[in-house]
Amino acid sequence: MGGIQKILIQVNLAGEASKSGATPETVPELLREFGRLPHLRVLGLMTLPPWLADPEAVRPYFRALRELRDRLEAYCGQPLPELSMGMSGDFEVAVAEGATLVRVGTAIFGSRG
């Protein structure tokens, strides 16, 4: 044992009851708490914005996650290089807003069922 688990903190930016994640206001405390755990390392943040047909309509959520990450890096003095946001229908907008990880399964494998 003794390995380090690299994690992302999921942030529920839209406050959707159907999705999990921390509120933006609680993320600083989570970072402090996780920082006390020697076998966890927070690498960044992730979000699942509301599904909207127009990719530009989700841009504000991607921008908000990037801006939250930037504030957190300044606050805690710790780099948070990963931003997981964007899926097949909106990944270009997510990448333009700073995504480092995207989920593009539908674009590769087609829709489910």
Secondary structure, DSSP 8 states (H G I E B T S, - for coil): ----EEEEEEB-TT--TTS--B-GGGHHHHHHHHHT-TTEEEEEEE------SSHHHHHHHHHHHHHHHHHHHHHH-----EEEEEETTTHHHHHHTT-SEEE-HHHHH----
